[in-house]
Amino acid sequence: LYRDGELTQVTRDQTMAEDLIDQGVMARSAAHRTRWANVLSSAIGGQHTEPVVTRLPSNWGNTHLICSDGLTKHVPDERIVERLRSMTSARQACEALLEDALEGGGTDNITIIVGRAVRDDTE
């Protein structure tokens, strides 16, 4: 969620590394370098899948970024903020972020969805 110039992660990665971080076994700074970063703890189609439902208040003008770790692994938060701050359209932001991720290594699948709620003042 990009709001008031700040980027906030509102969900968590469903990986063994994230589980180890939650348990205090691993530091977040070490998570991306471990083999557990790529081991899913939950996946669609698994035998037992617990859905994750997240509710958050949203205001007009908030920008929502839904992405895979293929983006966040290769693009620092500061660059993501810069792209979202200067976006002219959701498509332009997605294309710019994709280019950044590919230039940053692009070693994983990259999924990017950007949307912003805007008022329709024509009524």
OpenMM code with the backbone's topology and positions (N, CA, C; nanometers):
from openmm import Vec3, app, unit

residues = "LEU TYR ARG ASP GLY GLU LEU THR GLN VAL THR ARG ASP GLN THR MET ALA GLU ASP LEU ILE ASP GLN GLY VAL MET ALA ARG SER ALA ALA HIS ARG THR ARG TRP ALA ASN VAL LEU SER SER ALA ILE GLY GLY GLN HIS THR GLU PRO VAL VAL THR ARG LEU PRO SER ASN TRP GLY ASN THR HIS LEU ILE CYS SER ASP GLY LEU THR LYS HIS VAL PRO ASP GLU ARG ILE VAL GLU ARG LEU ARG SER MET THR SER ALA ARG GLN ALA CYS GLU ALA LEU LEU GLU ASP ALA LEU GLU GLY GLY GLY THR ASP ASN ILE THR ILE ILE VAL GLY ARG ALA VAL ARG ASP ASP THR GLU".split()
positions = [
    Vec3(0.0856, -0.1170, 0.0000),
    Vec3(0.0000, 0.0000, 0.0000),
    Vec3(0.0898, 0.1227, 0.0000),
    Vec3(0.0681, 0.2112, -0.0966),
    Vec3(0.1423, 0.3371, -0.1029),
    Vec3(0.0451, 0.4480, -0.0649),
    Vec3(0.0723, 0.5114, 0.0512),
    Vec3(-0.0169, 0.6142, 0.1047),
    Vec3(0.0666, 0.7243, 0.1683),
    Vec3(0.0348, 0.8472, 0.1350),
    Vec3(0.1030, 0.9632, 0.1935),
    Vec3(0.2546, 0.9526, 0.1820),
    Vec3(0.3024, 0.9053, 0.0680),
    Vec3(0.4461, 0.8983, 0.0429),
    Vec3(0.5172, 0.7805, 0.1061),
    Vec3(0.4424, 0.6906, 0.1699),
    Vec3(0.5045, 0.5757, 0.2364),
    Vec3(0.4533, 0.4447, 0.1787),
    Vec3(0.5442, 0.3491, 0.1648),
    Vec3(0.5116, 0.2154, 0.1167),
    Vec3(0.5035, 0.1225, 0.2372),
    Vec3(0.3916, 0.0523, 0.2512),
    Vec3(0.3703, -0.0371, 0.3649),
    Vec3(0.3292, -0.1745, 0.3144),
    Vec3(0.3981, -0.2784, 0.3606),
    Vec3(0.3592, -0.4150, 0.3268),
    Vec3(0.2480, -0.4555, 0.4221),
    Vec3(0.1327, -0.4947, 0.3671),
    Vec3(0.0181, -0.5283, 0.4516),
    Vec3(-0.0091, -0.6779, 0.4569),
    Vec3(0.0621, -0.7550, 0.3772),
    Vec3(0.0507, -0.9006, 0.3824),
    Vec3(0.1892, -0.9576, 0.4096),
    Vec3(0.1965, -1.0863, 0.4247),
    Vec3(0.3258, -1.1503, 0.4473),
    Vec3(0.3463, -1.2590, 0.3434),
    Vec3(0.4724, -1.2827, 0.3104),
    Vec3(0.5050, -1.3909, 0.2183),
    Vec3(0.4721, -1.5234, 0.2853),
    Vec3(0.4161, -1.6150, 0.2112),
    Vec3(0.3826, -1.7460, 0.2667),
    Vec3(0.4946, -1.8436, 0.2328),
    Vec3(0.6091, -1.8194, 0.2980),
    Vec3(0.7270, -1.9035, 0.2784),
    Vec3(0.7765, -1.9536, 0.4131),
    Vec3(0.8582, -2.0565, 0.4080),
    Vec3(0.9181, -2.1081, 0.5315),
    Vec3(1.0084, -2.0020, 0.5946),
    Vec3(1.0762, -1.9217, 0.5124),
    Vec3(1.1617, -1.8154, 0.5663),
    Vec3(1.0789, -1.7175, 0.6491),
    Vec3(0.9630, -1.6787, 0.5987),
    Vec3(0.8762, -1.5857, 0.6720),
    Vec3(0.8286, -1.6494, 0.8027),
    Vec3(0.7977, -1.7783, 0.7998),
    Vec3(0.7589, -1.8488, 0.9224),
    Vec3(0.8731, -1.8468, 1.0242),
    Vec3(0.9958, -1.8678, 0.9773),
    Vec3(1.1122, -1.8663, 1.0668),
    Vec3(1.1366, -1.7265, 1.1235),
    Vec3(1.1118, -1.6238, 1.0443),
    Vec3(1.1231, -1.4860, 1.0934),
    Vec3(1.0202, -1.4627, 1.2028),
    Vec3(0.8956, -1.5049, 1.1783),
    Vec3(0.7885, -1.4881, 1.2770),
    Vec3(0.8204, -1.5588, 1.4086),
    Vec3(0.8903, -1.6720, 1.4004),
    Vec3(0.9261, -1.7493, 1.5194),
    Vec3(1.0518, -1.6959, 1.5876),
    Vec3(1.1153, -1.5955, 1.5275),
    Vec3(1.2361, -1.5380, 1.5853),
    Vec3(1.3614, -1.6188, 1.5595),
    Vec3(1.3545, -1.7161, 1.4695),
    Vec3(1.4680, -1.8031, 1.4393),
    Vec3(1.5613, -1.7393, 1.3371),
    Vec3(1.5068, -1.6535, 1.2518),
    Vec3(1.5848, -1.5954, 1.1428),
    Vec3(1.5605, -1.4447, 1.1374),
    Vec3(1.6648, -1.3701, 1.1050),
    Vec3(1.6519, -1.2255, 1.0869),
    Vec3(1.5982, -1.1966, 0.9473),
    Vec3(1.5135, -1.0950, 0.9355),
    Vec3(1.4573, -1.0586, 0.8052),
    Vec3(1.5671, -1.0287, 0.7041),
    Vec3(1.6747, -0.9671, 0.7483),
    Vec3(1.7832, -0.9310, 0.6565),
    Vec3(1.8508, -1.0531, 0.5947),
    Vec3(1.8400, -1.1685, 0.6583),
    Vec3(1.9033, -1.2909, 0.6070),
    Vec3(1.8076, -1.3765, 0.5247),
    Vec3(1.6804, -1.3443, 0.5279),
    Vec3(1.5787, -1.4320, 0.4685),
    Vec3(1.5970, -1.4547, 0.3193),
    Vec3(1.6299, -1.3510, 0.2450),
    Vec3(1.6375, -1.3679, 0.0994),
    Vec3(1.7579, -1.4502, 0.0557),
    Vec3(1.8539, -1.4708, 0.1453),
    Vec3(1.9741, -1.5480, 0.1103),
    Vec3(1.9641, -1.6952, 0.1492),
    Vec3(1.8555, -1.7346, 0.2089),
    Vec3(1.8418, -1.8722, 0.2550),
    Vec3(1.7572, -1.9548, 0.1584),
    Vec3(1.7777, -2.0837, 0.1609),
    Vec3(1.6977, -2.1720, 0.0744),
    Vec3(1.5508, -2.1709, 0.1137),
    Vec3(1.5206, -2.1330, 0.2369),
    Vec3(1.3826, -2.1325, 0.2854),
    Vec3(1.3004, -2.0199, 0.2237),
    Vec3(1.3647, -1.9246, 0.1600),
    Vec3(1.2926, -1.8141, 0.0958),
    Vec3(1.2087, -1.8624, -0.0217),
    Vec3(1.2466, -1.9748, -0.0799),
    Vec3(1.1757, -2.0274, -0.1969),
    Vec3(1.0883, -2.1480, -0.1659),
    Vec3(1.0744, -2.1812, -0.0386),
    Vec3(0.9911, -2.2947, 0.0007),
    Vec3(0.8583, -2.2402, 0.0528),
    Vec3(0.7512, -2.2682, -0.0206),
    Vec3(0.6196, -2.2173, 0.0173),
    Vec3(0.5649, -2.2910, 0.1389),
    Vec3(0.5033, -2.2160, 0.2287),
    Vec3(0.4368, -2.2772, 0.3435),
    Vec3(0.2873, -2.2921, 0.3168),
    Vec3(0.2390, -2.2284, 0.2122),
    Vec3(0.0993, -2.2383, 0.1723),
    Vec3(0.0907, -2.2096, 0.0234),
    Vec3(0.0046, -2.2832, -0.0449),
    Vec3(-0.0114, -2.2623, -0.1889),
    Vec3(-0.1508, -2.3055, -0.2310),
    Vec3(-0.2024, -2.2422, -0.3323),
    Vec3(-0.3323, -2.2806, -0.3868),
    Vec3(-0.3203, -2.4210, -0.4436),
    Vec3(-0.4148, -2.5063, -0.4096),
    Vec3(-0.4129, -2.6432, -0.4598),
    Vec3(-0.3466, -2.7409, -0.3650),
    Vec3(-0.2922, -2.6912, -0.2549),
    Vec3(-0.2323, -2.7795, -0.1563),
    Vec3(-0.3406, -2.8582, -0.0841),
    Vec3(-0.3002, -2.9610, -0.0123),
    Vec3(-0.3984, -3.0450, 0.0565),
    Vec3(-0.4760, -2.9671, 0.1617),
    Vec3(-0.4072, -2.8836, 0.2364),
    Vec3(-0.4750, -2.8046, 0.3391),
    Vec3(-0.4315, -2.6594, 0.3221),
    Vec3(-0.5211, -2.5796, 0.2697),
    Vec3(-0.4894, -2.4396, 0.2466),
    Vec3(-0.5766, -2.3531, 0.3351),
    Vec3(-0.5144, -2.2701, 0.4154),
    Vec3(-0.5839, -2.1761, 0.5013),
    Vec3(-0.5872, -2.0418, 0.4286),
    Vec3(-0.7046, -1.9927, 0.3911),
    Vec3(-0.7085, -1.8643, 0.3206),
    Vec3(-0.6630, -1.7505, 0.4114),
    Vec3(-0.5982, -1.6541, 0.3522),
    Vec3(-0.5545, -1.5357, 0.4247),
    Vec3(-0.6427, -1.4200, 0.3799),
    Vec3(-0.7130, -1.3605, 0.4743),
    Vec3(-0.8008, -1.2484, 0.4439),
    Vec3(-0.7451, -1.1263, 0.5156),
    Vec3(-0.7230, -1.0206, 0.4404),
    Vec3(-0.6683, -0.8980, 0.4975),
    Vec3(-0.7632, -0.7835, 0.4669),
    Vec3(-0.8040, -0.7127, 0.5697),
    Vec3(-0.8868, -0.5936, 0.5518),
    Vec3(-0.8035, -0.4731, 0.5912),
    Vec3(-0.8134, -0.3696, 0.5103),
    Vec3(-0.7441, -0.2479, 0.5451),
    Vec3(-0.8256, -0.1293, 0.4970),
    Vec3(-0.8233, -0.0229, 0.5752),
    Vec3(-0.8961, 0.0961, 0.5312),
    Vec3(-0.8264, 0.1562, 0.4096),
    Vec3(-0.9058, 0.2022, 0.3165),
    Vec3(-0.8485, 0.2622, 0.1968),
    Vec3(-0.9103, 0.3990, 0.1750),
    Vec3(-0.8299, 0.4898, 0.1301),
    Vec3(-0.8754, 0.6252, 0.1026),
    Vec3(-0.8582, 0.6555, -0.0451),
    Vec3(-0.9351, 0.7521, -0.0939),
    Vec3(-0.9186, 0.7950, -0.2321),
    Vec3(-0.7737, 0.8368, -0.2522),
    Vec3(-0.7160, 0.7938, -0.3600),
    Vec3(-0.5785, 0.8312, -0.3913),
    Vec3(-0.4746, 0.7320, -0.3434),
    Vec3(-0.5128, 0.6388, -0.2553),
    Vec3(-0.4176, 0.5347, -0.2163),
    Vec3(-0.3829, 0.4516, -0.3386),
    Vec3(-0.2587, 0.4091, -0.3463),
    Vec3(-0.2163, 0.3219, -0.4553),
    Vec3(-0.1914, 0.1839, -0.3982),
    Vec3(-0.2508, 0.0836, -0.4604),
    Vec3(-0.2333, -0.0548, -0.4171),
    Vec3(-0.1393, -0.1246, -0.5143),
    Vec3(-0.0361, -0.1851, -0.4600),
    Vec3(0.0599, -0.2631, -0.5376),
    Vec3(0.0482, -0.4072, -0.4917),
    Vec3(0.0103, -0.4938, -0.5823),
    Vec3(0.0055, -0.6370, -0.5547),
    Vec3(0.1161, -0.6976, -0.6392),
    Vec3(0.2105, -0.7631, -0.5729),
    Vec3(0.3255, -0.8127, -0.6488),
    Vec3(0.3825, -0.9392, -0.5863),
    Vec3(0.4602, -1.0090, -0.6663),
    Vec3(0.5318, -1.1265, -0.6179),
    Vec3(0.6703, -1.0833, -0.5703),
    Vec3(0.7376, -1.1745, -0.5037),
    Vec3(0.8724, -1.1425, -0.4569),
    Vec3(0.9712, -1.1302, -0.5719),
    Vec3(0.9292, -1.1642, -0.6919),
    Vec3(1.0138, -1.1410, -0.8084),
    Vec3(1.0397, -0.9929, -0.8302),
    Vec3(0.9482, -0.9078, -0.7820),
    Vec3(0.9704, -0.7630, -0.7862),
    Vec3(1.0528, -0.7187, -0.6663),
    Vec3(1.0063, -0.7509, -0.5468),
    Vec3(1.0703, -0.6976, -0.4262),
    Vec3(1.2094, -0.7544, -0.4015),
    Vec3(1.2392, -0.8681, -0.4606),
    Vec3(1.3722, -0.9274, -0.4479),
    Vec3(1.4773, -0.8460, -0.5246),
    Vec3(1.4344, -0.7790, -0.6313),
    Vec3(1.5290, -0.7118, -0.7202),
    Vec3(1.5156, -0.5601, -0.7253),
    Vec3(1.4125, -0.5055, -0.6627),
    Vec3(1.3921, -0.3607, -0.6660),
    Vec3(1.3762, -0.3109, -0.5226),
    Vec3(1.4636, -0.2201, -0.4787),
    Vec3(1.4524, -0.1690, -0.3416),
    Vec3(1.3245, -0.0871, -0.3217),
    Vec3(1.2765, -0.0845, -0.1983),
    Vec3(1.1544, -0.0106, -0.1660),
    Vec3(1.1614, 0.1348, -0.2117),
    Vec3(1.2782, 0.1967, -0.1964),
    Vec3(1.2935, 0.3372, -0.2345),
    Vec3(1.2627, 0.3576, -0.3823),
    Vec3(1.3057, 0.2639, -0.4662),
    Vec3(1.2808, 0.2742, -0.6102),
    Vec3(1.1327, 0.2499, -0.6401),
    Vec3(1.0709, 0.1564, -0.5687),
    Vec3(0.9276, 0.1312, -0.5864),
    Vec3(0.8487, 0.2572, -0.5512),
    Vec3(0.8835, 0.3208, -0.4394),
    Vec3(0.8173, 0.4452, -0.3985),
    Vec3(0.8333, 0.5514, -0.5065),
    Vec3(0.9533, 0.5640, -0.5589),
    Vec3(0.9797, 0.6624, -0.6644),
    Vec3(0.8905, 0.6375, -0.7861),
    Vec3(0.8792, 0.5113, -0.8260),
    Vec3(0.7954, 0.4769, -0.9416),
    Vec3(0.6476, 0.5051, -0.9140),
    Vec3(0.5996, 0.4717, -0.7946),
    Vec3(0.4590, 0.4941, -0.7624),
    Vec3(0.4286, 0.6429, -0.7479),
    Vec3(0.5219, 0.7179, -0.6915),
    Vec3(0.5032, 0.8618, -0.6740),
    Vec3(0.4915, 0.9330, -0.8090),
    Vec3(0.5698, 0.8887, -0.9062),
    Vec3(0.5744, 0.9590, -1.0349),
    Vec3(0.4888, 0.8937, -1.1435),
    Vec3(0.4078, 0.7952, -1.1066),
    Vec3(0.3318, 0.7227, -1.2088),
    Vec3(0.2297, 0.8118, -1.2779),
    Vec3(0.2173, 0.7909, -1.4084),
    Vec3(0.1167, 0.8621, -1.4873),
    Vec3(-0.0034, 0.7722, -1.5152),
    Vec3(0.0160, 0.6415, -1.5024),
    Vec3(-0.0924, 0.5438, -1.5173),
    Vec3(-0.0477, 0.4144, -1.4515),
    Vec3(-0.1434, 0.3285, -1.4222),
    Vec3(-0.1096, 0.1986, -1.3635),
    Vec3(-0.0233, 0.1183, -1.4600),
    Vec3(-0.0556, 0.1235, -1.5871),
    Vec3(0.0220, 0.0497, -1.6883),
    Vec3(0.1665, 0.0983, -1.6916),
    Vec3(0.1847, 0.2288, -1.6921),
    Vec3(0.3197, 0.2859, -1.6957),
    Vec3(0.3988, 0.2440, -1.5720),
    Vec3(0.3346, 0.2447, -1.4546),
    Vec3(0.4033, 0.2047, -1.3317),
    Vec3(0.4437, 0.0577, -1.3382),
    Vec3(0.3532, -0.0280, -1.3847),
    Vec3(0.3839, -0.1714, -1.3967),
    Vec3(0.4995, -0.1951, -1.4928),
    Vec3(0.4967, -0.1277, -1.6068),
    Vec3(0.6038, -0.1458, -1.7052),
    Vec3(0.7378, -0.0975, -1.6515),
    Vec3(0.7380, 0.0161, -1.5806),
    Vec3(0.8623, 0.0690, -1.5243),
    Vec3(0.9166, -0.0233, -1.4152),
    Vec3(0.8284, -0.0727, -1.3283),
    Vec3(0.8717, -0.1636, -1.2219),
    Vec3(0.9221, -0.2955, -1.2794),
    Vec3(0.8568, -0.3456, -1.3832),
    Vec3(0.9028, -0.4678, -1.4485),
    Vec3(1.0423, -0.4481, -1.5064),
    Vec3(1.0636, -0.3365, -1.5724),
    Vec3(1.1956, -0.3062, -1.6280),
    Vec3(1.3009, -0.3005, -1.5173),
    Vec3(1.2664, -0.2365, -1.4052),
    Vec3(1.3590, -0.2292, -1.2915),
    Vec3(1.3935, -0.3683, -1.2393),
    Vec3(1.2923, -0.4547, -1.2265),
    Vec3(1.3155, -0.5901, -1.1747),
    Vec3(1.4034, -0.6707, -1.2693),
    Vec3(1.3795, -0.6588, -1.3978),
    Vec3(1.4614, -0.7317, -1.4955),
    Vec3(1.6049, -0.6800, -1.4951),
    Vec3(1.6211, -0.5480, -1.4865),
    Vec3(1.7555, -0.4905, -1.4799),
    Vec3(1.8262, -0.5287, -1.3503),
    Vec3(1.7489, -0.5522, -1.2439),
    Vec3(1.8052, -0.5890, -1.1147),
    Vec3(1.8402, -0.7361, -1.1026),
    Vec3(1.8165, -0.8127, -1.2059),
    Vec3(1.8509, -0.9547, -1.2026),
    Vec3(1.7424, -1.0440, -1.2583),
    Vec3(1.6174, -1.0152, -1.2266),
    Vec3(1.5043, -1.0900, -1.2804),
    Vec3(1.5167, -1.2404, -1.2697),
    Vec3(1.5570, -1.2909, -1.1531),
    Vec3(1.5804, -1.4346, -1.1380),
    Vec3(1.4562, -1.5128, -1.0961),
    Vec3(1.3430, -1.4449, -1.0825),
    Vec3(1.2217, -1.5109, -1.0345),
    Vec3(1.1037, -1.4635, -1.1185),
    Vec3(0.9913, -1.5337, -1.1082),
    Vec3(0.8697, -1.4864, -1.1743),
    Vec3(0.8348, -1.3491, -1.1187),
    Vec3(0.7883, -1.2605, -1.2053),
    Vec3(0.7569, -1.1236, -1.1639),
    Vec3(0.6106, -1.0952, -1.1961),
    Vec3(0.5331, -1.0700, -1.0913),
    Vec3(0.3928, -1.0334, -1.1071),
    Vec3(0.3734, -0.8959, -1.0456),
    Vec3(0.3101, -0.8053, -1.1207),
    Vec3(0.2891, -0.6688, -1.0722),
    Vec3(0.1490, -0.6232, -1.1117),
    Vec3(0.0723, -0.5789, -1.0133),
    Vec3(-0.0585, -0.5178, -1.0368),
    Vec3(-0.0597, -0.3867, -0.9589),
    Vec3(-0.0952, -0.2779, -1.0242),
    Vec3(-0.1030, -0.1474, -0.9588),
    Vec3(-0.2418, -0.0902, -0.9833),
    Vec3(-0.3035, -0.0369, -0.8789),
    Vec3(-0.4337, 0.0272, -0.8929),
    Vec3(-0.4472, 0.1422, -0.7956),
    Vec3(-0.5239, 0.2407, -0.8342),
    Vec3(-0.5476, 0.3567, -0.7475),
    Vec3(-0.6962, 0.3899, -0.7520),
    Vec3(-0.7557, 0.4089, -0.6363),
    Vec3(-0.8963, 0.4486, -0.6293),
    Vec3(-0.9049, 0.5997, -0.6488),
    Vec3(-0.9809, 0.6397, -0.7481),
    Vec3(-0.9986, 0.7830, -0.7732),
    Vec3(-1.1476, 0.8140, -0.7773),
    Vec3(-1.1820, 0.9316, -0.7336),
    Vec3(-1.3219, 0.9753, -0.7347),
    Vec3(-1.3642, 1.0111, -0.8760),
    Vec3(-1.4880, 0.9807, -0.9033),
    Vec3(-1.5481, 1.0250, -1.0286),
    Vec3(-1.6312, 1.1483, -0.9951),
    Vec3(-1.5753, 1.2653, -1.0176),
    Vec3(-1.6423, 1.3906, -0.9820),
    Vec3(-1.7363, 1.4407, -1.0911),
    Vec3(-1.7665, 1.3557, -1.1883),
    Vec3(-1.8521, 1.3994, -1.2986),
    Vec3(-2.0000, 1.3917, -1.2647),
    Vec3(-2.0336, 1.3318, -1.1528),
    Vec3(-2.1757, 1.3166, -1.1170),
    Vec3(-2.2314, 1.4428, -1.0567),
] * unit.nanometer
topology = app.Topology()
chain = topology.addChain("A")
for resn in residues:
    res = topology.addResidue(resn, chain)
    for name in ("N", "CA", "C"):
        topology.addAtom(name, app.Element.getBySymbol(name[0]), res)
